């Protein structure tokens, strides 16, 4: 039995890194194979703020896509 999965929309890597850098002060999101560099303690309020930023970015992208679809008719 195969479970159908939705294709994940492309997310601009620069936006993801910007949110991570702003909230978690990381230099990169690449795996560096070092616990000291790959794992970070994160406060719940920082995690919440990052998720809110990501949600807002998605909301804005969706609104722009809907507007573009309506104006291209």
C-alpha positions as CSV (number, residue, x, y, z in Angstrom):
1,X,0.0,0.0,0.0
2,X,1.4,3.4,-1.0
3,X,0.5,6.5,0.9
4,X,0.2,9.5,-1.3
5,X,2.1,12.6,-0.1
6,X,1.7,16.1,-1.1
7,X,4.7,17.7,-2.7
8,X,6.3,20.3,-0.5
9,X,6.4,23.7,-2.0
10,X,9.8,25.2,-2.6
11,X,11.0,27.4,0.2
12,X,13.7,30.0,-0.5
13,X,16.8,28.9,1.4
14,X,17.8,32.5,2.0
15,X,14.5,33.1,3.9
16,X,14.9,30.1,6.1
17,X,18.5,31.1,6.9
18,X,17.4,34.7,7.6
19,X,14.8,33.5,10.1
20,X,17.2,31.1,11.8
21,X,19.9,33.7,12.0
22,X,17.6,36.4,13.4
23,X,16.2,34.1,16.1
24,X,18.9,31.6,16.9
25,X,22.1,33.4,15.9
26,X,23.3,30.5,13.7
27,X,25.8,31.0,10.9
28,X,24.6,28.2,8.7
29,X,21.9,25.5,8.5
30,X,24.4,23.0,6.9
31,X,25.3,20.0,9.0
32,X,28.9,20.4,10.3
33,X,29.1,17.0,12.0
34,X,29.9,18.6,15.4
35,X,27.6,18.6,18.3
36,X,28.9,22.0,19.4
37,X,28.0,23.4,16.0
38,X,24.9,21.4,15.0
39,X,22.9,21.5,18.3
40,X,21.7,24.7,20.0
41,X,19.8,25.4,23.1
42,X,16.7,27.4,22.2
43,X,14.3,29.3,24.4
44,X,10.7,28.5,23.8
45,X,9.9,32.2,23.2
46,X,12.6,32.3,20.5
47,X,11.2,29.1,18.9
48,X,7.7,30.7,18.9
49,X,8.9,33.9,17.4
50,X,10.7,32.0,14.6
51,X,7.6,29.9,13.9
52,X,5.5,33.1,13.8
53,X,7.9,34.7,11.3
54,X,7.9,31.6,9.1
55,X,4.0,31.4,9.3
56,X,3.8,35.1,8.3
57,X,6.3,34.6,5.4
58,X,4.1,31.7,4.2
59,X,0.9,33.8,4.5
60,X,2.5,36.6,2.5
61,X,3.7,34.3,-0.2
62,X,0.3,32.7,-0.4
63,X,-1.4,36.1,-0.7
64,X,1.0,37.2,-3.4
65,X,0.4,33.9,-5.3
66,X,-3.4,34.3,-5.1
67,X,-3.1,38.0,-6.2
68,X,-0.9,36.9,-9.1
69,X,-3.4,34.2,-10.2
70,X,-6.3,36.6,-10.1
71,X,-4.5,39.3,-12.1
72,X,-3.3,36.9,-14.7
73,X,-6.8,35.9,-15.8
